[in-house]
């Protein structure tokens, strides 16, 4: 009886192994390509990287949080009307390690000039390349500011 059970178990495992391999390969083939765009969503594809724009305004909100640090600005347009703009930066981890930024780098009410790439869809959203403070200090979110990258 033990011998018969051993033979049945061996037959069962030999039948399952190819199926398990097929399921694993199918899962990898379906899930991996679907996950690649999720990992790449932080790119600049939504921004017009061929042209820099400059926006001068007052900080109304500064969120030093994941996944992206965001600055909300009130900006006066050429007609004098106030427009709300959003400025997007890298993650807090990158900003702090590469550039020395922290949750106190900007405060509500700060007058700043933001340079970067505007959203292609026409929204008032900018991917920040540089922030200038009223005293002339220039802050670069992708490195610099006297910080050595590690």
C-alpha positions in Angstrom: 0.0 0.0 0.0 2.9 2.4 0.9 4.5 1.7 -2.5 1.2 2.4 -4.3 0.8 5.7 -2.5 4.4 6.7 -3.3 3.8 6.0 -7.0 0.6 8.0 -7.0 2.4 10.9 -5.3 5.2 10.8 -7.8 2.8 10.8 -10.7 0.9 13.7 -9.2 4.0 15.8 -8.7 5.3 15.1 -12.1 2.0 16.2 -13.5 1.9 19.4 -11.4 5.4 20.7 -12.0 4.9 21.6 -15.7 1.6 23.2 -14.8 3.2 25.2 -12.0 6.0 26.3 -14.3 3.4 27.3 -16.9 1.4 29.3 -14.3 4.6 31.0 -13.1 5.7 31.9 -16.7 2.2 33.1 -17.6 2.0 35.2 -14.4 5.4 36.8 -15.1 4.5 37.5 -18.7 1.3 39.2 -17.7 2.2 41.0 -14.5 5.8 42.2 -15.3 4.8 44.2 -18.4 1.8 45.7 -16.5 4.1 46.7 -13.7 6.7 48.5 -15.9 4.5 51.6 -16.6 3.8 51.8 -12.8 7.5 52.1 -12.1 7.9 54.7 -14.9 5.1 57.0 -14.0 7.5 59.5 -12.5 8.9 60.6 -15.8 8.6 63.9 -17.6 6.4 62.6 -20.4 3.5 64.9 -19.3 5.7 68.0 -19.4 6.9 70.1 -22.4 10.6 69.5 -21.7 11.6 71.4 -24.8 10.6 74.8 -23.3 11.3 76.4 -19.9 8.7 78.6 -18.3 9.0 81.1 -15.4 6.2 81.6 -12.9 6.4 84.2 -10.1 4.0 83.9 -7.2 3.2 83.6 -3.5 3.4 80.2 -1.8 0.0 79.2 -0.5 0.9 75.6 0.4 4.1 73.6 0.6 3.7 69.9 1.1 7.0 68.1 1.8 5.4 64.6 1.5 5.5 61.5 -0.7 5.3 60.7 -3.5 6.2 64.3 -4.7 6.8 67.5 -2.9 4.3 70.1 -4.1 4.1 73.8 -4.0 0.9 75.7 -4.5 1.2 79.2 -5.8 -1.0 82.2 -6.4 0.3 83.9 -9.5 -0.9 87.2 -11.1 -1.4 86.8 -14.8 -0.8 89.6 -17.3 -4.3 91.0 -16.7 -3.7 91.1 -12.9 -6.0 88.2 -12.1 -4.8 85.7 -9.6 -4.3 82.1 -10.9 -3.6 79.0 -8.9 -0.5 77.0 -10.0 0.9 73.7 -8.8 4.7 73.1 -8.8 5.8 69.5 -8.7 9.2 68.3 -7.5 10.9 65.0 -6.7 10.2 63.0 -3.6 11.2 64.4 -0.2 14.0 61.8 0.1 15.6 62.9 -3.1 15.2 66.6 -2.3 16.7 66.2 1.1 19.6 64.0 0.1 20.5 65.6 -3.2 19.6 69.2 -2.5 19.3 69.8 1.3 15.6 70.7 1.1 13.4 70.0 4.1 9.8 70.8 5.3 11.0 74.3 6.3 12.6 75.3 3.0 9.6 77.2 1.9 6.8 78.8 3.9 3.3 80.1 3.1 3.6 83.7 2.0 7.1 83.3 0.5 7.4 85.2 -2.8 9.2 82.8 -5.2 10.1 82.5 -8.8 9.8 78.9 -10.2 11.4 77.8 -13.5 10.6 74.5 -15.1 8.5 72.7 -17.7 4.8 73.3 -18.0 2.3 70.4 -18.4 1.6 69.5 -22.0 -2.2 69.4 -21.3 -2.3 73.2 -20.6 -3.0 72.9 -16.9 -1.2 75.3 -14.6 1.2 72.7 -13.4 5.0 73.0 -13.6 7.8 70.5 -13.1 10.4 72.4 -11.1 14.0 72.9 -12.3 14.8 75.9 -10.1 13.3 78.0 -7.3 14.5 81.6 -6.7 13.9 83.3 -3.4 13.6 87.1 -3.0 17.1 87.4 -1.6 18.6 85.9 -4.8 19.1 82.4 -3.4 18.6 79.7 -6.1 17.4 76.3 -5.0 17.8 73.4 -7.4 15.7 70.3 -6.6 17.8 67.9 -8.6 21.1 68.5 -6.9 23.4 71.3 -5.8 22.7 73.9 -3.1 26.1 73.0 -1.5 25.0 69.4 -0.9 27.3 66.5 -1.9 25.3 63.7 -3.4 25.8 60.2 -2.0 
